[in-house]
Amino acid sequence: MTTGAGDRERVNALWDADAPGILRLPSGRLVRGRGLRHPLPDGVAPTLGIYLLGKPPPAVEWESRWVRWPDFRLPSSPEVLREALGEALAAAPHGRVEFACLGGKGRTGTALACLAVLDGVPAAEAVAFVRTAYDRHAVETPWQKRFVARFAD
């Protein structure tokens, strides 16, 4: 089977910067946050998903990584989260990276804030950055806020 130009464009397309859930990092990289309790948004599928859940995520048709992270808590392994964030930063310039937990707010917001720190946002400003650029309810608990504030250490 041959792949036409339109198929290659869909495969190589990055996120639409104006689509819901898209966060533009200071470097210009685009990533998407979403809640898995909602249907998959219309449009192109992710090329890498980072799933932040207390149990293994459902199977998907794209590359994915599971970070064990119980609801309203912190990641079971901050080192695994840091590795996944590094992978996401490396993949985002040429692919469609999404972060998701069940609701798309607490764990997803916390991971996006940590990603923003790695991308150059000062840790003390990362929660406000994600709340402004992604979702005003992102990063739900005091311990998630502290985790972001200490993430650069």
TORKOL-4160 file (C-alpha; in steps of 0.2 Angstrom, whole numbers, padded with zeros to 4 digits, m for minus):
153
<pt num="1" X="0000" Y="0000" Z="0000"/>
<pt num="2" X="0007" Y="0017" Z="m0004"/>
<pt num="3" X="0005" Y="0032" Z="0007"/>
<pt num="4" X="m0001" Y="0048" Z="m0001"/>
<pt num="5" X="0005" Y="0066" Z="0003"/>
<pt num="6" X="m0011" Y="0069" Z="0013"/>
<pt num="7" X="m0008" Y="0053" Z="0024"/>
<pt num="8" X="0010" Y="0059" Z="0027"/>
<pt num="9" X="0004" Y="0076" Z="0032"/>
<pt num="10" X="m0008" Y="0069" Z="0045"/>
<pt num="11" X="0005" Y="0057" Z="0052"/>
<pt num="12" X="0018" Y="0071" Z="0053"/>
<pt num="13" X="0006" Y="0085" Z="0059"/>
<pt num="14" X="0009" Y="0093" Z="0076"/>
<pt num="15" X="m0005" Y="0098" Z="0087"/>
<pt num="16" X="m0017" Y="0113" Z="0082"/>
<pt num="17" X="m0011" Y="0126" Z="0094"/>
<pt num="18" X="m0029" Y="0133" Z="0096"/>
<pt num="19" X="m0037" Y="0116" Z="0100"/>
<pt num="20" X="m0043" Y="0112" Z="0118"/>
<pt num="21" X="m0031" Y="0106" Z="0130"/>
<pt num="22" X="m0015" Y="0111" Z="0120"/>
<pt num="23" X="m0001" Y="0119" Z="0131"/>
<pt num="24" X="0012" Y="0129" Z="0122"/>
<pt num="25" X="0028" Y="0128" Z="0132"/>
<pt num="26" X="0041" Y="0142" Z="0132"/>
<pt num="27" X="0052" Y="0133" Z="0119"/>
<pt num="28" X="0037" Y="0133" Z="0107"/>
<pt num="29" X="0034" Y="0114" Z="0110"/>
<pt num="30" X="0015" Y="0109" Z="0110"/>
<pt num="31" X="0008" Y="0096" Z="0121"/>
<pt num="32" X="m0009" Y="0091" Z="0125"/>
<pt num="33" X="m0017" Y="0087" Z="0142"/>
<pt num="34" X="m0034" Y="0078" Z="0144"/>
<pt num="35" X="m0045" Y="0068" Z="0155"/>
<pt num="36" X="m0047" Y="0050" Z="0150"/>
<pt num="37" X="m0065" Y="0050" Z="0156"/>
<pt num="38" X="m0069" Y="0060" Z="0141"/>
<pt num="39" X="m0070" Y="0054" Z="0123"/>
<pt num="40" X="m0054" Y="0055" Z="0113"/>
<pt num="41" X="m0055" Y="0073" Z="0104"/>
<pt num="42" X="m0058" Y="0074" Z="0086"/>
<pt num="43" X="m0043" Y="0076" Z="0075"/>
<pt num="44" X="m0026" Y="0067" Z="0074"/>
<pt num="45" X="m0021" Y="0055" Z="0087"/>
<pt num="46" X="m0006" Y="0056" Z="0099"/>
<pt num="47" X="0011" Y="0049" Z="0094"/>
<pt num="48" X="0015" Y="0047" Z="0112"/>
<pt num="49" X="0004" Y="0046" Z="0127"/>
<pt num="50" X="0010" Y="0048" Z="0145"/>
<pt num="51" X="m0004" Y="0041" Z="0156"/>
<pt num="52" X="m0004" Y="0046" Z="0175"/>
<pt num="53" X="m0015" Y="0033" Z="0183"/>
<pt num="54" X="m0015" Y="0022" Z="0199"/>
<pt num="55" X="m0017" Y="0007" Z="0188"/>
<pt num="56" X="m0012" Y="0002" Z="0170"/>
<pt num="57" X="m0020" Y="0013" Z="0157"/>
<pt num="58" X="m0031" Y="0005" Z="0143"/>
<pt num="59" X="m0022" Y="0000" Z="0127"/>
<pt num="60" X="m0020" Y="0013" Z="0114"/>
<pt num="61" X="m0014" Y="0012" Z="0096"/>
<pt num="62" X="0001" Y="0024" Z="0098"/>
<pt num="63" X="0016" Y="0023" Z="0109"/>
<pt num="64" X="0013" Y="0026" Z="0127"/>
<pt num="65" X="0021" Y="0026" Z="0144"/>
<pt num="66" X="0012" Y="0023" Z="0161"/>
<pt num="67" X="0017" Y="0033" Z="0176"/>
<pt num="68" X="0010" Y="0025" Z="0192"/>
<pt num="69" X="0001" Y="0040" Z="0201"/>
<pt num="70" X="m0014" Y="0037" Z="0212"/>
<pt num="71" X="m0028" Y="0050" Z="0211"/>
<pt num="72" X="m0025" Y="0066" Z="0221"/>
<pt num="73" X="m0008" Y="0060" Z="0226"/>
<pt num="74" X="0010" Y="0061" Z="0220"/>
<pt num="75" X="0019" Y="0050" Z="0207"/>
<pt num="76" X="0024" Y="0033" Z="0215"/>
<pt num="77" X="0041" Y="0036" Z="0207"/>
<pt num="78" X="0047" Y="0054" Z="0204"/>
<pt num="79" X="0062" Y="0046" Z="0194"/>
<pt num="80" X="0050" Y="0037" Z="0182"/>
<pt num="81" X="0040" Y="0054" Z="0180"/>
<pt num="82" X="0056" Y="0063" Z="0176"/>
<pt num="83" X="0061" Y="0050" Z="0163"/>
<pt num="84" X="0044" Y="0051" Z="0155"/>
<pt num="85" X="0045" Y="0070" Z="0155"/>
<pt num="86" X="0062" Y="0070" Z="0147"/>
<pt num="87" X="0055" Y="0058" Z="0134"/>
<pt num="88" X="0040" Y="0069" Z="0131"/>
<pt num="89" X="0051" Y="0085" Z="0128"/>
<pt num="90" X="0062" Y="0075" Z="0116"/>
<pt num="91" X="0046" Y="0069" Z="0106"/>
<pt num="92" X="0036" Y="0085" Z="0106"/>
<pt num="93" X="0046" Y="0094" Z="0092"/>
<pt num="94" X="0041" Y="0081" Z="0079"/>
<pt num="95" X="0026" Y="0072" Z="0087"/>
<pt num="96" X="0010" Y="0074" Z="0096"/>
<pt num="97" X="0013" Y="0071" Z="0115"/>
<pt num="98" X="m0002" Y="0070" Z="0127"/>
<pt num="99" X="m0003" Y="0069" Z="0145"/>
<pt num="100" X="m0018" Y="0062" Z="0153"/>
<pt num="101" X="m0026" Y="0056" Z="0170"/>
<pt num="102" X="m0044" Y="0052" Z="0173"/>
<pt num="103" X="m0050" Y="0070" Z="0175"/>
<pt num="104" X="m0036" Y="0080" Z="0166"/>
<pt num="105" X="m0033" Y="0092" Z="0180"/>
<pt num="106" X="m0023" Y="0087" Z="0195"/>
<pt num="107" X="m0011" Y="0074" Z="0190"/>
<pt num="108" X="m0010" Y="0080" Z="0172"/>
<pt num="109" X="m0009" Y="0098" Z="0178"/>
<pt num="110" X="0005" Y="0093" Z="0190"/>
<pt num="111" X="0015" Y="0084" Z="0176"/>
<pt num="112" X="0012" Y="0098" Z="0164"/>
<pt num="113" X="0019" Y="0111" Z="0177"/>
<pt num="114" X="0034" Y="0100" Z="0180"/>
<pt num="115" X="0037" Y="0099" Z="0161"/>
<pt num="116" X="0036" Y="0118" Z="0160"/>
<pt num="117" X="0050" Y="0118" Z="0173"/>
<pt num="118" X="0061" Y="0107" Z="0163"/>
<pt num="119" X="0057" Y="0119" Z="0148"/>
<pt num="120" X="0062" Y="0134" Z="0157"/>
<pt num="121" X="0048" Y="0141" Z="0168"/>
<pt num="122" X="0054" Y="0145" Z="0185"/>
<pt num="123" X="0047" Y="0132" Z="0198"/>
<pt num="124" X="0039" Y="0145" Z="0208"/>
<pt num="125" X="0029" Y="0151" Z="0193"/>
<pt num="126" X="0025" Y="0134" Z="0185"/>
<pt num="127" X="0008" Y="0131" Z="0193"/>
<pt num="128" X="0002" Y="0148" Z="0188"/>
<pt num="129" X="0009" Y="0146" Z="0170"/>
<pt num="130" X="m0001" Y="0130" Z="0168"/>
<pt num="131" X="m0017" Y="0137" Z="0176"/>
<pt num="132" X="m0016" Y="0151" Z="0164"/>
<pt num="133" X="m0011" Y="0142" Z="0148"/>
<pt num="134" X="m0019" Y="0125" Z="0150"/>
<pt num="135" X="m0033" Y="0125" Z="0164"/>
<pt num="136" X="m0037" Y="0136" Z="0178"/>
<pt num="137" X="m0041" Y="0121" Z="0189"/>
<pt num="138" X="m0024" Y="0112" Z="0185"/>
<pt num="139" X="m0014" Y="0106" Z="0200"/>
<pt num="140" X="m0027" Y="0102" Z="0213"/>
<pt num="141" X="m0019" Y="0098" Z="0230"/>
<pt num="142" X="m0007" Y="0107" Z="0241"/>
<pt num="143" X="0006" Y="0093" Z="0240"/>
<pt num="144" X="0005" Y="0093" Z="0221"/>
<pt num="145" X="0009" Y="0112" Z="0221"/>
<pt num="146" X="0024" Y="0108" Z="0233"/>
<pt num="147" X="0029" Y="0094" Z="0222"/>
<pt num="148" X="0030" Y="0107" Z="0207"/>
<pt num="149" X="0039" Y="0120" Z="0218"/>
<pt num="150" X="0052" Y="0107" Z="0223"/>
<pt num="151" X="0054" Y="0099" Z="0206"/>
<pt num="152" X="0069" Y="0109" Z="0200"/>
<pt num="153" X="0079" Y="0103" Z="0216"/>
